[in-house]
Amino acid sequence: MTSVLSLEASGRWRVGTVLVVAFLASMPIVPLLGRSLEPGAPALGPVFWGSLWTSAGVAAGAATIGVLVGLPLGVFAALHEFPGRKALLVTAALPLLVPSFLWAIGWSELAARVPGAPAMLRGTSGCVLVFATMVAPLVLLVSFAASTSLSRSQVDGARLAGGETRVLRLASRHAIVPALLAAALGGIVTLADAGAGEILGVPMVATELLTSFAARYDVQLAARQCLVLTGLVLLAAAPVAWVAGRRLADAALARQTAPFPRQLAGMGATASLALLVLISVLLPLAGLLLPVVSGPWSLAAEAVELTRDNWRRNHFTLLVMGAFGTVARTAANTLVYAAGAGLVATLLGFGLACAAGRSGTLRTIALVVALALFAWPPAAGALGAATMATASPAWLDPILRSRFTVCAILGLRLFAVGTVLGLRAWGTMAPSWAYAAAVHGVPPRRYLWRVVWPSLRPSAALSMLVVSLLASADVGTVLLLHPPGADSLPLTIFTVMANAPTTTVVSLCLLYLFGAFALLLVLVHLAARRP
């Protein structure tokens, strides 16, 4: 019978498993990668290079703001109890569930309609602000999860040694590596997102990629652009991956599994989180609502006309019913795509983390591979999958031409989130647990169920939550791969924005945000539960 020590010992199977998982994750982009290496490829051009450096600056600014804001708030929220803590955490995470073009529209409407609106709401600074409001919640959630992994004895010892200030400082040092990785992942997301740049008039590299794919129909040029973008991301992320891989490979000492008691905090903590919610959620939401509460086509004008014209009353009723009907039609698909992507990314990421074990080299390789695949824009993986589906027989339709295809491609692109959280969760388990289980003859199955799974469960739940949030806001992958009649709610909003009345679009957005908030409240409660 295999001993539990095999989970801590090195072996050739670890290298083989890491290579297999990396190959599975890279399968959608293999066809495009081959096209990018073909001879006679067109030149990239100065427009691409200019948009690339602009996007790199936006990503760096958003990641920096995300760390400065999300890390201290996440650590403080994990260690303290204060009024409105859970509701504010859920609301602060809401931008992760919203496509960036909606928040960009909100900020642009706010800047256009509010007299004396600052110039930072427009152009490049506006893009940095929009993306920072998406990166900061991601860093906040990861920092929160890293801090909740501390044991009661660790927190009590730090508190006795230097008081609450020392606890916060040491907890921040404990969470800094996963927070930096989360900021890096968030910055990479901004590189592949063309929505905010299109709304705010900033030439982003994602726009150039979409132009090459959709307008010029030049797959070879787009593949070369993706390859250059991946190289830039690796150049910037390799030092972080090297430090994080070595740091996450450090063996942890045995610790108590009892949760630490949270200290009571005053209204200052509530005010800090409320300020983040105000900037990242309420202000852009107010910008979205401005066209609806003012102007000739506003809901107020609609309500006035209700008393004058029966046709207008019927029109208004049909509008509301149509919005609810659209949500009812697309809600199941949205949940399936989000949950399926979360499951795929978590299984692959945690499998890669378990295979890497405590080897610093394998962990670094796993992080580099995850970040490299994460750098490819969503359209690249979707077009690669479409290319494979075109050349495949009909009996592969359930795999390559179904809802499962959308879930798989979304999960493969976002599995870097699961990898980061999986590496962190596996690194926090003490090797002495396996040694003690081997001495007492504990079977591997019981050890995995009673020790390993409870230790990994909070991070796995957080991985499911974060990946589901990011996947539910995806538009490009669902647009290219969804089966007929299986579109998601964000895709429906995106497709009707240009031609539908403002009231229709805003009704869909409000219903979407309300459902997202309710779902977030449930998921965060489950993810925050500790074994």
C-alpha positions as CSV (number, residue, x, y, z in Angstrom):
1,M,0.0,0.0,0.0
2,T,1.3,3.5,-0.9
3,S,2.4,5.5,2.1
4,V,1.2,9.1,2.8
5,L,4.9,10.0,2.6
6,S,4.6,9.9,-1.2
7,L,2.7,13.2,-1.0
8,E,5.8,14.9,0.4
9,A,8.6,12.9,-1.3
10,S,10.0,13.9,-4.7
11,G,9.6,11.7,-7.8
12,R,9.6,11.6,-11.5
13,W,5.8,11.5,-11.5
14,R,5.7,15.1,-10.4
15,V,7.6,16.3,-13.5
16,G,5.4,14.2,-15.7
17,T,2.2,15.4,-14.1
18,V,3.3,19.1,-14.4
19,L,4.1,18.6,-18.1
20,V,0.7,16.9,-18.8
21,V,-1.3,19.6,-17.0
22,A,0.6,22.3,-18.8
23,F,0.0,20.6,-22.1
24,L,-3.8,20.3,-21.4
25,A,-4.0,23.9,-20.5
26,S,-2.2,25.1,-23.6
27,M,-4.1,22.9,-26.1
28,P,-6.5,25.7,-27.3
29,I,-3.6,28.0,-28.3
30,V,-1.4,25.4,-30.0
31,P,-3.0,26.0,-33.5
32,L,-2.5,29.7,-33.3
33,L,1.0,29.3,-31.9
34,G,2.0,27.3,-34.9
35,R,0.6,30.0,-37.2
36,S,2.7,32.6,-35.5
37,L,5.9,30.7,-36.2
38,E,5.3,30.4,-39.9
39,P,7.6,32.3,-42.3
40,G,6.5,35.4,-44.1
41,A,4.5,36.9,-41.3
42,P,3.5,40.6,-41.6
43,A,5.3,43.2,-39.6
44,L,3.6,44.3,-36.3
45,G,3.8,48.0,-37.1
46,P,4.2,51.1,-34.9
47,V,0.5,51.2,-34.0
48,F,0.8,47.9,-32.2
49,W,3.9,48.8,-30.3
50,G,2.4,52.1,-29.2
51,S,-0.8,50.4,-28.0
52,L,1.3,47.7,-26.3
53,W,3.2,50.2,-24.2
54,T,0.1,52.1,-23.3
55,S,-1.6,48.9,-22.2
56,A,1.5,48.0,-20.2
57,G,1.4,51.3,-18.4
58,V,-2.3,50.9,-17.6
59,A,-1.8,47.4,-16.3
60,A,1.1,48.5,-14.1
61,G,-0.8,51.4,-12.7
62,A,-3.9,49.2,-12.0
63,A,-1.8,46.5,-10.4
64,T,0.0,49.0,-8.2
65,I,-3.2,50.6,-7.0
66,G,-4.7,47.2,-6.4
67,V,-1.9,46.1,-4.1
68,L,-1.8,49.4,-2.2
69,V,-5.6,49.3,-1.6
70,G,-6.5,45.6,-1.6
71,L,-3.7,44.2,0.6
72,P,-4.2,46.3,3.8
73,L,-8.0,46.1,3.5
74,G,-8.0,42.3,3.0
75,V,-5.6,41.7,5.9
76,F,-7.5,44.0,8.2
77,A,-10.9,42.5,7.3
78,A,-9.6,39.0,8.0
79,L,-8.3,39.9,11.5
80,H,-11.0,42.2,12.7
81,E,-14.7,42.3,13.2
82,F,-16.5,45.6,12.5
83,P,-20.0,46.8,11.5
84,G,-21.1,45.9,8.0
85,R,-18.0,43.8,7.4
86,K,-19.6,41.0,5.4
87,A,-21.9,43.2,3.3
88,L,-19.1,45.6,2.5
89,L,-16.8,42.7,1.4
90,V,-19.4,41.3,-0.9
91,T,-20.2,44.7,-2.4
92,A,-16.5,45.5,-2.9
93,A,-16.1,42.2,-4.9
94,L,-18.9,43.1,-7.2
95,P,-16.7,44.7,-9.9
96,L,-15.2,41.3,-10.6
97,L,-18.5,40.1,-11.8
98,V,-19.2,43.1,-14.1
99,P,-17.7,43.4,-17.6
100,S,-15.3,46.4,-17.8
101,F,-17.2,48.1,-20.5
102,L,-20.2,48.7,-18.2
103,W,-18.0,50.3,-15.5
104,A,-16.3,52.4,-18.2
105,I,-19.6,53.6,-19.5
106,G,-20.6,54.5,-16.0
107,W,-17.5,56.6,-15.4
108,S,-17.7,58.3,-18.9
109,E,-21.4,59.2,-18.3
110,L,-20.4,60.6,-14.9
111,A,-17.6,62.6,-16.3
112,A,-19.8,64.0,-19.1
113,R,-22.9,64.9,-17.0
114,V,-21.3,66.1,-13.7
115,P,-20.0,69.7,-14.0
116,G,-16.3,70.1,-13.1
117,A,-15.7,66.3,-13.3
118,P,-11.9,65.7,-12.9
119,A,-9.9,64.9,-16.0
120,M,-8.7,61.6,-14.4
121,L,-12.1,60.1,-15.4
122,R,-11.1,60.3,-19.0
123,G,-8.4,58.8,-21.3
124,T,-5.6,56.7,-19.9
125,S,-6.1,57.7,-16.3
126,G,-9.8,56.7,-16.7
127,C,-8.7,53.3,-17.9
128,V,-6.3,52.9,-14.9
129,L,-9.2,53.8,-12.6
130,V,-11.6,51.4,-14.2
131,F,-9.2,48.5,-14.1
132,A,-7.9,49.4,-10.6
133,T,-11.5,49.0,-9.3
134,M,-11.3,45.4,-10.7
135,V,-7.8,44.5,-9.5
136,A,-8.3,45.8,-6.0
137,P,-11.2,43.4,-5.1
138,L,-9.2,40.5,-6.5
139,V,-6.2,41.4,-4.3
140,L,-8.5,42.0,-1.3
141,L,-10.1,38.5,-1.6
142,V,-6.7,36.8,-2.0
143,S,-5.2,38.7,1.0
144,F,-8.3,37.9,3.0
145,A,-7.9,34.2,2.2
146,A,-4.2,34.2,3.0
147,S,-4.7,35.9,6.3
148,T,-7.5,33.6,7.4
149,S,-5.1,30.6,7.0
150,L,-3.2,31.9,10.1
151,S,-3.6,29.8,13.2
152,R,-4.7,31.0,16.6
153,S,-1.3,30.4,18.2
154,Q,0.4,32.5,15.5
155,V,-1.9,35.4,15.9
156,D,-1.8,35.2,19.7
157,G,2.0,35.0,19.8
158,A,2.4,38.0,17.5
159,R,-0.2,40.0,19.6
160,L,1.7,39.2,22.8
161,A,5.0,40.2,21.2
162,G,4.0,43.5,19.8
163,G,0.3,44.2,20.0
164,E,-2.2,44.6,17.2
165,T,0.3,46.6,15.1
166,R,2.7,43.8,14.9
167,V,-0.1,41.3,14.1
168,L,-1.1,43.5,11.1
169,R,2.5,43.9,9.9
170,L,3.3,40.2,10.1
171,A,0.0,39.2,8.6
172,S,0.7,41.6,5.7
173,R,4.1,40.0,5.2
174,H,2.4,36.6,5.2
175,A,-0.1,37.7,2.5
176,I,2.2,39.9,0.3
177,V,3.3,37.1,-2.1
178,P,-0.3,35.9,-3.0
179,A,-1.4,39.5,-3.1
180,L,1.4,40.4,-5.6
181,L,0.5,37.3,-7.7
182,A,-3.2,38.3,-7.6
183,A,-2.2,41.9,-8.7
184,A,-0.1,40.4,-11.5
185,L,-3.1,38.3,-12.7
186,G,-5.3,41.3,-12.5
187,G,-2.8,43.3,-14.6
188,I,-2.7,40.6,-17.2
189,V,-6.5,40.6,-17.4
190,T,-6.4,44.3,-18.3
191,L,-4.0,43.6,-21.2
192,A,-6.5,41.3,-22.7
193,D,-9.5,43.5,-22.1
194,A,-10.6,45.9,-24.9
195,G,-13.8,47.2,-23.4
196,A,-12.6,50.1,-21.3
197,G,-10.2,51.3,-24.0
198,E,-13.0,51.3,-26.6
199,I,-15.4,53.4,-24.4
200,L,-12.8,55.8,-23.1
201,G,-10.9,56.3,-26.4
202,V,-7.6,54.8,-25.4
203,P,-5.7,52.6,-28.0
204,M,-5.2,49.3,-26.1
205,V,-3.3,46.3,-27.4
206,A,-6.4,44.1,-27.0
207,T,-8.2,46.4,-29.5
208,E,-5.4,45.7,-32.0
209,L,-5.7,42.0,-31.4
210,L,-9.4,42.1,-32.1
211,T,-8.9,44.2,-35.2
212,S,-6.4,41.6,-36.5
213,F,-8.8,38.8,-35.8
214,A,-12.2,40.2,-36.8
215,A,-11.5,43.1,-39.2
216,R,-8.4,42.1,-41.1
217,Y,-9.0,38.3,-40.8
218,D,-5.2,38.0,-40.4
219,V,-4.8,35.1,-38.0
220,Q,-1.1,34.9,-38.5
221,L,-0.6,38.6,-37.6
222,A,-2.9,38.2,-34.6
223,A,-1.0,35.1,-33.5
224,R,2.3,37.0,-33.7
225,Q,0.8,39.9,-31.6
226,C,-0.3,37.4,-29.0
227,L,3.2,35.9,-28.9
228,V,4.8,39.3,-28.4
229,L,2.3,40.1,-25.7
230,T,3.0,36.8,-23.9
231,G,6.7,37.5,-24.0
232,L,6.2,40.9,-22.4
233,V,4.1,39.4,-19.7
234,L,6.7,36.7,-19.0
235,L,9.4,39.3,-18.8
236,A,7.5,41.3,-16.2
237,A,6.1,38.3,-14.3
238,A,9.1,36.0,-14.2
239,P,10.8,37.7,-11.3
240,V,7.5,37.6,-9.3
241,A,7.1,34.0,-10.2
242,W,10.6,33.1,-9.2
243,V,10.3,34.8,-5.8
244,A,6.8,33.4,-5.2
245,G,7.7,29.9,-6.3
246,R,10.6,29.7,-3.8
247,R,8.6,31.4,-1.1
248,L,5.6,29.2,-1.5
249,A,7.8,26.1,-1.4
250,D,8.9,26.8,2.1
251,A,7.8,24.1,4.5
252,A,5.4,25.2,7.2
253,L,5.6,24.2,10.8
254,A,2.8,22.3,12.4
255,R,0.2,24.6,13.7
256,Q,-3.2,24.6,15.4
257,T,-6.2,24.3,13.2
258,A,-8.4,26.3,15.6
259,P,-9.4,29.7,14.1
260,F,-8.2,32.8,15.7
261,P,-10.7,35.2,17.4
262,R,-11.2,38.4,15.4
263,Q,-10.7,41.7,17.3
264,L,-13.4,44.3,17.4
265,A,-12.6,47.4,15.3
266,G,-14.2,50.8,15.2
267,M,-16.0,52.7,12.5
268,G,-12.7,53.6,10.8
269,A,-12.5,50.1,9.2
270,T,-16.1,50.4,8.0
271,A,-15.3,53.8,6.6
272,S,-12.3,52.5,4.7
273,L,-14.2,49.7,3.0
274,A,-17.1,52.0,2.4
275,L,-14.8,54.4,0.6
276,L,-13.6,51.5,-1.7
277,V,-17.2,50.5,-2.3
278,L,-18.1,54.1,-3.1
279,I,-15.3,54.5,-5.7
280,S,-15.5,51.1,-7.3
281,V,-19.2,50.4,-7.2
282,L,-21.5,53.3,-6.3
283,L,-20.0,56.0,-8.5
284,P,-19.9,54.1,-11.8
285,L,-23.4,52.7,-11.0
286,A,-24.6,56.2,-10.6
287,G,-23.1,57.0,-14.0
288,L,-25.0,54.1,-15.5
289,L,-28.3,55.4,-13.9
290,L,-27.8,59.0,-15.0
291,P,-29.2,58.5,-18.5
292,V,-32.2,56.8,-17.0
293,V,-33.3,59.4,-14.5
294,S,-32.8,62.4,-16.8
295,G,-33.5,63.2,-20.4
296,P,-36.4,62.6,-22.8
297,W,-36.0,58.8,-22.8
298,S,-35.6,58.4,-19.1
299,L,-37.7,56.2,-16.8
300,A,-39.2,59.4,-15.3
301,A,-40.4,60.5,-18.7
302,E,-41.8,57.0,-19.3
303,A,-43.7,57.3,-16.0
304,V,-45.2,60.6,-16.9
305,E,-46.4,59.3,-20.2
306,L,-48.0,56.3,-18.5
307,T,-50.8,58.5,-17.3
308,R,-51.4,60.0,-20.8
309,D,-51.2,57.1,-23.2
310,N,-52.3,53.5,-22.8
311,W,-49.9,52.4,-25.6
312,R,-47.0,53.8,-23.6
313,R,-48.3,51.9,-20.6
314,N,-48.3,48.7,-22.5
315,H,-44.9,49.6,-23.9
316,F,-43.4,50.2,-20.5
317,T,-44.9,46.9,-19.2
318,L,-43.5,45.0,-22.1
319,L,-40.1,46.6,-21.5
320,V,-40.0,45.4,-17.9
321,M,-41.3,41.9,-18.7
322,G,-38.9,41.6,-21.6
323,A,-36.0,42.4,-19.3
324,F,-37.1,39.8,-16.8
325,G,-37.6,37.3,-19.6
326,T,-34.1,37.9,-20.9
327,V,-32.6,37.4,-17.5
328,A,-34.7,34.2,-17.0
329,R,-33.6,32.9,-20.4
330,T,-29.9,33.5,-19.9
331,A,-29.4,33.0,-16.1
332,A,-29.0,29.3,-16.4
333,N,-26.4,29.5,-19.1
334,T,-24.5,32.2,-17.2
335,L,-24.4,30.1,-14.1
336,V,-23.3,27.0,-16.0
337,Y,-20.5,28.8,-17.7
338,A,-19.3,30.4,-14.5
339,A,-19.5,27.3,-12.4
340,G,-18.0,25.1,-15.1
341,A,-15.1,27.4,-15.6
342,G,-14.5,27.5,-11.8
343,L,-14.5,23.8,-11.5
344,V,-12.1,23.3,-14.5
345,A,-9.7,26.0,-13.3
346,T,-9.7,24.7,-9.7
347,L,-9.2,21.1,-10.6
348,L,-6.3,21.9,-13.0
349,G,-4.8,24.5,-10.7
350,F,-4.9,22.4,-7.6
351,G,-3.7,19.4,-9.5
352,L,-0.7,21.3,-10.8
353,A,0.0,22.6,-7.3
354,C,-0.2,19.1,-5.8
355,A,2.1,17.7,-8.5
356,A,4.6,20.5,-8.0
357,G,4.7,19.6,-4.3
358,R,7.4,21.5,-2.3
359,S,9.9,21.7,-5.2
360,G,10.8,25.3,-5.7
361,T,11.8,24.7,-9.3
362,L,8.5,22.9,-10.2
363,R,6.5,25.6,-8.5
364,T,8.3,28.3,-10.4
365,I,7.7,26.5,-13.7
366,A,4.0,26.0,-12.8
367,L,3.6,29.8,-12.1
368,V,5.5,30.8,-15.3
369,V,3.3,28.5,-17.4
370,A,0.1,29.7,-15.7
371,L,1.0,33.3,-16.2
372,A,2.1,32.7,-19.8
373,L,-1.2,31.1,-20.7
374,F,-3.1,33.7,-18.8
375,A,-1.5,36.4,-20.9
376,W,-3.2,35.2,-24.1
377,P,-6.4,37.1,-24.8
378,P,-9.7,35.3,-24.6
379,A,-10.2,35.5,-28.3
380,A,-7.0,33.5,-28.9
381,G,-8.1,30.4,-27.0
382,A,-11.6,30.7,-28.4
383,L,-10.4,30.8,-32.0
384,G,-8.0,28.0,-31.3
385,A,-10.8,25.9,-30.0
386,A,-12.9,26.8,-33.0
387,T,-10.1,25.8,-35.3
388,M,-9.9,22.4,-33.6
389,A,-13.7,22.0,-33.8
390,T,-13.7,22.7,-37.5
391,A,-11.2,19.9,-38.2
392,S,-12.7,17.4,-35.8
393,P,-15.4,14.7,-36.6
394,A,-19.0,15.0,-35.6
395,W,-18.7,12.6,-32.7
396,L,-16.6,15.1,-30.8
397,D,-19.4,17.7,-30.8
398,P,-20.2,17.2,-27.1
399,I,-16.6,18.2,-26.3
400,L,-15.8,20.8,-28.9
401,R,-19.2,22.3,-29.9
402,S,-21.3,22.5,-26.7
403,R,-21.6,24.4,-23.4
404,F,-18.8,22.2,-22.0
405,T,-16.5,23.8,-24.6
406,V,-17.2,27.3,-23.3
407,C,-16.7,26.1,-19.7
408,A,-13.4,24.3,-20.6
409,I,-11.9,27.2,-22.6
410,L,-12.8,29.7,-19.8
411,G,-11.4,27.4,-17.1
412,L,-8.2,26.7,-19.1
413,R,-7.6,30.4,-19.5
414,L,-8.3,31.2,-15.8
415,F,-6.6,28.2,-14.3
416,A,-3.7,30.5,-13.2
417,V,-6.0,31.7,-10.4
418,G,-6.4,28.1,-9.2
419,T,-2.7,27.5,-9.5
420,V,-1.7,30.4,-7.4
421,L,-4.3,29.6,-4.6
422,G,-3.4,25.9,-4.9
423,L,0.3,26.5,-4.5
424,R,-0.4,28.7,-1.5
425,A,-2.8,26.2,0.1
426,W,-0.4,23.3,-0.4
427,G,2.6,25.2,1.0
428,T,0.8,26.1,4.2
429,M,0.3,22.4,5.1
430,A,3.0,21.2,7.5
431,P,5.1,18.2,6.3
432,S,5.0,16.9,9.9
433,W,1.4,16.0,9.4
434,A,2.3,13.5,6.8
435,Y,5.2,12.2,8.9
436,A,2.9,11.7,11.9
437,A,0.3,10.0,9.8
438,A,2.9,7.6,8.3
439,V,4.2,6.7,11.8
440,H,0.7,5.8,13.0
441,G,-0.1,3.9,9.8
442,V,-2.9,6.2,8.6
443,P,-4.2,5.0,5.1
444,P,-3.6,7.6,2.3
445,R,-7.4,7.8,1.6
446,R,-8.2,8.7,5.1
447,Y,-5.4,11.2,5.3
448,L,-6.5,12.9,2.1
449,W,-10.1,13.1,3.4
450,R,-9.5,14.0,7.0
451,V,-6.4,16.2,6.7
452,V,-5.6,17.4,3.2
453,W,-9.1,18.2,2.0
454,P,-10.1,20.3,5.0
455,S,-6.8,22.2,4.6
456,L,-7.4,22.9,0.9
457,R,-11.1,23.4,1.1
458,P,-11.1,27.2,1.9
459,S,-8.7,28.0,-0.9
460,A,-10.5,25.7,-3.3
461,A,-13.8,27.5,-2.5
462,L,-12.1,30.9,-3.0
463,S,-10.7,29.7,-6.3
464,M,-14.1,28.6,-7.5
465,L,-15.5,32.0,-6.4
466,V,-12.9,34.2,-8.1
467,V,-12.8,32.2,-11.3
468,S,-16.6,32.1,-11.5
469,L,-16.7,35.8,-11.1
470,L,-14.1,36.4,-13.8
471,A,-15.7,33.9,-16.2
472,S,-19.2,35.2,-15.7
473,A,-18.1,38.7,-16.9
474,D,-16.4,37.3,-20.1
475,V,-17.9,38.2,-23.4
476,G,-15.4,37.3,-26.1
477,T,-15.1,33.6,-25.4
478,V,-18.9,33.1,-25.0
479,L,-19.5,35.2,-28.2
480,L,-17.3,32.9,-30.3
481,L,-18.1,29.5,-28.8
482,H,-21.6,29.4,-27.4
483,P,-24.1,27.0,-29.0
484,P,-27.1,28.5,-30.7
485,G,-29.6,29.9,-28.1
486,A,-27.1,29.4,-25.2
487,D,-25.9,33.0,-24.8
488,S,-25.0,34.5,-21.4
489,L,-26.5,37.6,-19.8
490,P,-23.3,39.8,-20.2
491,L,-23.2,38.7,-23.9
492,T,-26.9,39.7,-24.3
493,I,-26.2,43.1,-22.8
494,F,-23.2,43.6,-25.0
495,T,-25.1,42.7,-28.2
496,V,-28.1,44.9,-27.5
497,M,-26.3,48.0,-26.3
498,A,-25.9,49.6,-29.7
499,N,-29.5,49.3,-30.8
500,A,-31.8,48.8,-27.8
501,P,-33.3,51.7,-25.8
502,T,-31.4,52.9,-22.8
503,T,-34.1,51.7,-20.5
504,T,-33.8,48.2,-21.8
505,V,-30.0,48.1,-21.3
506,V,-30.1,49.6,-17.9
507,S,-32.9,47.3,-16.8
508,L,-30.8,44.3,-17.8
509,C,-27.8,45.8,-16.1
510,L,-29.6,46.4,-12.8
511,L,-31.2,42.9,-12.8
512,Y,-27.7,41.5,-13.5
513,L,-26.1,43.5,-10.7
514,F,-28.9,42.5,-8.2
515,G,-28.5,38.8,-9.0
516,A,-24.7,39.0,-8.8
517,F,-24.9,40.7,-5.4
518,A,-27.2,38.0,-4.1
519,L,-25.0,35.2,-5.5
520,L,-21.9,36.9,-4.1
521,L,-23.4,37.0,-0.6
522,V,-23.9,33.3,-0.6
523,L,-20.6,32.4,-2.2
524,V,-18.4,34.6,0.0
525,H,-20.2,33.1,3.1
526,L,-19.3,29.6,1.9
527,A,-15.7,30.6,1.0
528,A,-15.1,32.3,4.3
529,R,-16.0,29.2,6.3
530,R,-12.9,27.6,7.9
531,P,-12.6,23.9,8.7
